Amino acid sequence: MNTARCLLKEKNLPRQLWAEAVTTAVYLLNRCPTKRLEGRVPLEVWTGATPSVRHLKVFGSLAFVHVADQRRTKLEDRSEPMVFVGYHPTEAYKLYDQIKQKMSISRDAIVLEEESWDWSHMQTRSKKTLIRGINDKLEQEKAEEVPRTEDVSVSHSDETHRSRRQIVRPSRFEDYEVYTDAAINEEGSLIHIALMSGAEPVDMNETLNHAVWRNAMLEELHSIERNKTWKLVDLPPGKQSISVKWVFKRKLNPDGSVSKYKARLIARGFL
């Protein structure tokens, strides 16, 4: 609780953001070393991998969120000022629109950690200061990018030059163990699918205990019957049938709340 209180006091945030401060405090504490764990962080003990902290930002900082072309006219601003209030499981930032008083989730945002929202006058600082801060932030992020190198090789057959680019893994994947598409176990699921268990159900037995997922499965079955997707026939001699699998997905609103629970029955593409 003391950590959450400090987060609010640091940027003079209102008490209405107390829940976001508590959530962020837990997120940060899980990535901080402790004496009880002999210098290791709780998340490392739980997952077995050292978490990255490069994406961490100062809670309550001023952020500018890009506005998609479809949501604005040519004369309107390309970004909106918001307040950074935490992290979303989809690797995006949680941002609070202080004018509309609603939450937003976005990956396309620039966080100015030295700036803050003026809650007393409900406005940002001078535009010149903010533009300079944004430019400095862009230059900093550009300098931190890993340079891509190119090696030129000569083909002995036709003496033509071809360039080969070194593939650099995006920084947003640093917290994950990445496997190839061929890494499939005997159950037909990707080996690292267990890492996504907190986001979507991966086992049909798990979903049967929740009414929202049962209703989504029934809706899918009714849709299959209504569209006459298949019909029952006898399996030809010497042929092997292809099994099916349930895939579950939560469709989210822009504020991070669940819009719809979706279940799809798909055929496995292997024997």
C-alpha positions in Angstrom: 0.0 0.0 0.0 2.9 2.4 0.7 4.3 1.8 -2.8 0.9 2.6 -4.3 0.6 5.7 -2.2 4.1 6.9 -3.3 3.1 6.4 -7.0 0.1 8.7 -6.6 2.1 11.3 -4.6 5.0 11.4 -7.1 2.9 12.9 -9.9 0.1 14.4 -7.7 -2.5 12.1 -9.1 -6.1 12.0 -7.9 -7.4 9.2 -5.6 -9.6 7.9 -8.3 -6.5 6.2 -9.8 -5.8 4.3 -6.6 -6.7 0.9 -8.2 -4.3 1.5 -11.1 -1.6 2.5 -8.6 -2.1 -0.7 -6.6 -2.0 -2.9 -9.7 1.2 -1.2 -11.0 2.8 -1.5 -7.6 2.2 -5.3 -7.6 3.5 -5.4 -11.2 6.7 -3.6 -10.2 7.3 -5.6 -6.9 7.1 -8.8 -8.9 10.1 -7.5 -10.9 12.2 -6.3 -8.0 14.7 -8.5 -6.2 14.1 -9.4 -2.5 16.2 -10.6 0.3 13.9 -13.6 1.0 14.5 -14.8 -2.5 18.3 -14.2 -2.2 18.4 -11.4 -4.8 16.1 -13.0 -7.3 12.8 -11.4 -8.4 9.4 -13.2 -7.7 8.6 -13.4 -11.4 11.9 -15.1 -12.2 11.2 -17.7 -9.5 7.7 -18.3 -10.8 8.5 -18.5 -14.6 12.1 -19.5 -14.5 13.1 -16.6 -16.8 14.6 -13.2 -15.9 12.0 -10.5 -16.8 13.0 -7.4 -18.7 12.6 -4.0 -17.3 13.3 -1.9 -20.4 9.6 -1.2 -21.0 9.0 0.2 -17.5 7.9 3.9 -17.3 7.3 6.4 -14.5 3.8 6.0 -13.3 1.6 9.0 -13.8 3.8 10.5 -16.6 2.3 12.5 -19.4 1.8 10.4 -22.6 0.8 11.2 -26.1 -1.2 8.5 -27.8 -1.3 8.3 -31.6 -4.8 8.8 -33.1 -5.5 6.5 -36.1 -6.2 8.2 -39.4 -9.7 6.6 -39.4 -10.6 8.5 -36.2 -9.6 12.0 -37.2 -9.7 14.5 -40.0 -6.6 16.0 -41.7 -6.8 19.2 -39.5 -7.1 17.4 -36.2 -4.2 16.5 -33.9 -2.4 13.2 -34.6 -2.1 12.5 -30.9 -4.0 12.9 -27.7 -2.5 13.8 -24.3 -3.2 11.1 -21.6 -1.7 9.9 -18.3 0.3 6.6 -18.1 -1.3 4.5 -15.4 0.0 1.0 -15.9 0.6 -2.1 -18.0 -1.9 -4.3 -19.9 -1.5 -8.1 -20.3 -1.4 -7.6 -24.1 2.0 -5.8 -23.8 0.3 -2.4 -24.2 0.2 0.6 -21.9 -2.8 1.6 -19.9 -3.6 5.2 -20.3 -6.1 7.5 -18.7 -7.9 10.2 -20.7 -8.4 12.9 -18.1 -10.7 14.9 -20.3 -13.1 12.1 -21.2 -12.4 10.3 -17.9 -12.0 6.9 -19.4 -9.3 4.3 -19.8 -7.5 3.5 -23.0 -5.0 0.8 -24.1 -2.4 1.4 -26.7 1.0 0.3 -27.8 1.5 3.4 -30.0 2.3 6.0 -27.3 5.2 8.2 -26.3 5.6 8.6 -22.5 7.4 11.7 -21.3 8.6 10.6 -17.9 9.7 14.2 -16.9 6.3 15.7 -17.7 3.0 15.4 -15.9 -0.6 16.5 -16.3 -1.6 19.7 -14.5 -4.7 18.4 -12.6 -5.5 21.8 -11.1 -5.9 23.6 -14.4 -6.7 20.4 -16.4 -4.1 21.1 -19.1 -0.6 20.3 -20.2 2.5 22.5 -20.1 3.5 24.8 -23.0 3.5 23.3 -26.4 7.1 24.3 -27.1 8.2 22.4 -24.0 6.1 19.3 -24.9 7.3 19.3 -28.5 10.9 19.5 -27.3 10.3 16.7 -24.9 8.7 14.5 -27.6 11.6 15.1 -30.0 14.1 14.2 -27.2 12.2 11.0 -26.5 12.2 10.0 -30.2 15.9 10.6 -30.4 16.5 8.5 -27.3 14.4 5.6 -28.6 16.2 5.8 -32.0 19.6 5.7 -30.3 18.6 2.6 -28.3 17.5 0.7 -31.3 19.8 -2.2 -32.3 21.5 -1.4 -35.6 20.9 -3.8 -38.5 24.0 -5.0 -40.3 24.2 -6.2 -43.9 26.6 -8.8 -45.3 27.2 -8.9 -49.0 27.9 -12.4 -50.5 28.9 -13.3 -54.0 27.3 -16.1 -55.9 29.9 -18.2 -57.7 27.4 -19.2 -60.4 26.4 -15.8 -61.7 28.7 -13.4 -59.7 25.6 -11.5 -58.5 25.5 -9.6 -55.3 22.9 -10.4 -52.7 22.5 -8.8 -49.3 21.5 -10.8 -46.1 20.0 -8.8 -43.2 20.6 -9.9 -39.7 17.2 -10.6 -38.1 16.9 -8.7 -34.8 14.1 -9.9 -32.4 11.8 -7.0 -31.4 12.3 -5.7 -27.8 8.7 -6.5 -26.9 9.5 -10.2 -27.1 12.4 -10.1 -24.6 10.2 -11.4 -21.8 9.2 -14.5 -23.8 10.8 -17.8 -24.9 10.4 -17.9 -28.6 10.1 -21.2 -30.5 9.8 -22.1 -34.1 6.5 -23.0 -35.7 7.6 -26.6 -36.0 7.9 -26.9 -32.2 4.7 -29.0 -31.7 4.2 -31.7 -29.0 2.3 -34.9 -29.3 -0.9 -33.1 -28.3 -0.7 -30.8 -31.3 -0.2 -27.6 -29.2 2.7 -25.3 -29.3 5.1 -26.0 -26.5 5.0 -22.4 -25.2 1.2 -22.3 -25.1 1.3 -22.8 -21.3 2.8 -19.3 -21.1 -0.5 -17.9 -22.5 -2.7 -19.7 -20.0 -3.4 -16.5 -18.1 -4.7 -14.8 -21.3 -7.0 -17.4 -22.9 -8.1 -20.9 -21.9 -6.2 -23.7 -23.6 -8.1 -26.7 -22.2 -11.8 -27.5 -22.9 -12.3 -29.0 -19.4 -11.3 -25.6 -18.0 -13.9 -23.8 -19.9 -16.8 -26.1 -18.9 -16.7 -24.6 -15.4 -17.6 -21.1 -16.7 -21.0 -20.2 -18.1 -19.6 -17.6 -20.5 -17.4 -20.1 -22.3 -20.1 -22.7 -22.4 -22.5 -20.3 -24.0 -19.8 -19.4 -26.6 -19.3 -23.1 -27.4 -23.0 -23.6 -27.8 -23.2 -20.6 -30.1 -20.5 -22.1 -32.2 -22.2 -25.4 -32.4 -25.5 -23.8 -33.4 -23.7 -21.8 -36.1 -22.2 -25.0 -37.5 -25.6 -26.7 -37.6 -27.3 -23.7 -39.1 -24.7 -23.3 -41.9 -24.5 -27.0 -42.5 -20.8 -26.9 -42.2 -20.5 -30.7 -42.4 -22.5 -33.9 -42.4 -21.9 -37.3 -40.8 -20.7 -40.0 -43.2 -18.9 -43.4 -42.8 -15.1 -43.2 -42.8 -13.8 -44.9 -46.0 -11.7 -48.0 -45.5 -8.0 -47.3 -44.8 -8.5 -43.6 -44.2 -7.8 -41.8 -41.0 -10.0 -39.0 -39.7 -8.7 -35.5 -38.7 -9.5 -34.5 -35.2 -10.9 -31.1 -34.1 -9.9 -28.7 -31.4 -11.6 -25.9 -29.5 -9.9 -22.5 -29.6 -11.0 -19.7 -27.2 -10.5 -16.0 -27.5 -11.5 -12.9 -25.5 -12.5 -9.9 -27.7 -11.5 -6.7 -25.8 -12.9 -3.2 -25.9 -10.6 -0.2 -26.3 -10.7 0.3 -22.5 -9.5 -3.3 -21.9 -12.9 -4.7 -20.8 -14.2 -8.0 -22.3 -16.5 -7.3 -25.3 -17.3 -11.0 -26.2 -16.2 -14.5 -25.5 -15.5 -16.4 -28.7 -15.1 -20.2 -29.2 -14.2 -21.8 -32.5 -14.2 -25.5 -33.3 -11.4 -26.0 -35.9 -9.9 -29.0 -37.7 -6.3 -29.9 -37.0 -4.1 -29.6 -40.0 -2.0 -32.7 -39.4 -2.4 -36.4 -38.9 
